[in-house]
Amino acid sequence: MMAIQKKLVVGALVLFSSLGAGLLLWGLLWGLSRWPVAAQPPGASLAAVWANEGGDKVTRDELRAASDPSAVHNSVWDGTTVTLFGARNEVLGFNLVLEAPTHSTGPLQVSLTHLDGAAATITTTQATSPTLFNYLGRSIELFFVRYLEIEGISRLAYEDYDERHVPERCRRPYTDEGNGNGLWTDRPCHNKLYPEIAVPLALQSPFTIPAGTNQSIWVDIYIPKSTPAGVYSGTLEIREAGIRVRAVPVRLSVLHFTLPDLPSARSMLFFSQEEINHRYLGAEHRWPAAGTAVYTQGLALADRHVQLAHRHKISLIEGSTPLEQMGDGWVKRLSGELFTPAYGYDGVGVGVGNAVYSIGTYGQWPWQGEGQEELWRNSDAWVDWFEGQNFATPVEYFLYLVDESDDFPQTELWARWLDDNPGSGRRLKALATLPLPDATAHTPSLEIPASAATIGERATWEAALASLRADPAKRFFLYNGHRPATGSFAIEDDGVALRQLGWTQFKQGIDRWFKWESTYYTNFQCYGYDDPAGWTNLFRQAQTFGCYTYDDPVRGKSGWNYNNGDGVLFYPGTESVYPAESYGVAGPLASLRLKQWRRGIQDVDYLTLAAAVDPAAVQQIVARLVPTVTWEYGVSDPADPTWVRTDISWPTDPDLWEAARWALAQILERPRTLPPPIYLPTVLAHPG
């Protein structure tokens, strides 16, 4: 199924009968030329202001609204007003785009301080550098978006033997078989500045916009669990040189249901304490001694990463913390204490623990080569410790045996040793990263196989999954993301790419989604830890992984595993390596990809809640939106199951994803009759 494009029409509406019989219609049939356009105030340098849901990445050079105001109408923007809908305990994001096509602006300030309803107000406090990581009372947050140049397309996130595997806006012209034509400069994404880094607006205000460019301001709105259902309204103000030049109405419909604190789509995202220490505290402090002041300072920085991830419904893991040091940082993270007002936390998941812990991530358990008795002794100690904590939030903990090893006999031996443990350690599950068919065929004692999210021979993978599911004690994780099987984490991938992960996770019943790194600041695969050439300038360089060794006429900058943004989802608020880029704050800045992943995770909460009401309708929505994912694509040559010729199956138009979310909301709001709170036109014909 070809990706659905948004051209002259936009939006879709999934209609359900009053009895909830399921999905009836899906399509695109409505023009937008009749919508009003906001007038340009006299004397202002801004030629246009508009908004989108955030899943449509607007590069720095685009002047869409200045060229054609009607072309930017979408599911949250009708030409004058930002219109949103959401559940309680949900974070909604939208992207405000400010365009200055002919003249540079004066100093600009943007604010949105409150949304008023009939019975309550959603409000925020003004953040400053010292209070930036105190989230109390901060239900509305604004971010200045920084951009990174795409100087070459990624290699790990997708292949280019079929141009349809490449993200849509980076594709060259291609044939029906996906054979591309043209050079690097024929790719629409070549050398474009992509939106990526969400800098809290307090750190970048006021700001100016150079002539001939735009500037995005990202807005997050958290709907507290106590918020009554109803319509909330406010005004987003834009001031230039202190004078108000725009007042953008914002309208939010709060629905009657509440999303859970503990997400239905579980995740685990690795972070590196030593990389955090390096960027914030200096290279000489990567590995401080336990109990020192620098050690404590590093733990506090890590806590702020864990909190920021928690506000995005994502759980962090790290490398190898000795059992005797778990009380230094991890107890309050796992118990939920870190996510309470006492630690300046508010938002999603107050008091709910991190819910996952990896022992010896990537095979870094120090007793690995010491035999069965040591494995038994240490596994007993870890299980006894966890069972003695009695955490209110259940913690899924496991021993990470080995990473991407094809020494299956060794992996099986370790897993069997755990099973054979006569003590409490037999309850410690074992994880290893390997393809699921290899896990079921060669490591039957392994409780948690984690497989790369990629294509495969369908019958083989489905048989392996059925075998695994036959044992209720076993779990199945997927990691990273690779087109066309799933969306990817590449900066230049479509804005809905990481939203798609959540839908894949729900459709395939994946127990947990694993992303291999979030703080890969030193590109040690190419340069080593101590070579400054590998210390990436994160605020200036999109490529974070692999080597740049040559210029490819088709791919741009390229080399072994060249990848944009891979392993980086947090940006350092203090930068000791590149001090000119430093904001001087003791905590991380989020990537927009982190926010787009959260959108998909929250979608799974909608899917899970709605499936308990009308499973048939939900199944039809999923089948329409993500008809083919992962191994469902099959392969083009079973003798070489590493490639397939196909386009992606899911739409790249964010409005279709919003229409699906609205359809799920309709199921959850029954028997209430809800007027569409966003522009989603009625479909007049059955989709072809």
Secondary structure, 3 states (H helix, E strand, C coil): CCCCCCCCECCCCCCCCCCCCCCCCCCCCCECCCCCCCCCCCCCCCCEEEEECCCCCCCCCCCHHHHCHHHHCECCECCCCEEEEEEECCEEEEEEEEEECCCCCCCEEEECCEEECCCCEEECCCCCHHHCCCCCCCCEEEEEEEEEECCECCCCCCCCCCHHHCCHHHCCCECCCCCECCCHHHCCCCCCEEEEEEEEHHHCCCECCCCCEEEEEEEEEECCCCCCCEEEEEEEEEEECCEEEEEEEEEEEEEEEECCCCCCCCEEEECCHHHHHHHHHCHHHCCCCCCCHHHHHHHHHHHHHHHHHHHCCCCEECCCCCHHHHHHHHHHHHHCHHHCHHHCCCCCCCCCCCCEEEECHHHCCCCCCCHHHHHHHHHHHHHHHHHHHCCCCCCEEEEEEEECCCCHHHHHHHHHHHHHCCCHHHHCEEEEECCHHHHHHHCCCCCEEEEECCCCCHHHHHHHHHHHHCCCCCCCEEECCCCCCCCCCCCCCCCCHHHHHHHHHHHHCCCEEEECCCECCECHHHHCCCCHHHECCCCCCCEEECCCCEEECCCEEECCCCEECCCECEEECCCCCCHHHCCCCCCEEEEHHHHHHHHHHHHHHHHHHHHCCCHHHHHHHHHHHCCCCHHHHCCCCCCCCCCCCCCCCCCCCHHHHHHHHHHHHHHHHCCCCCCCCCCCCCCCCCCC
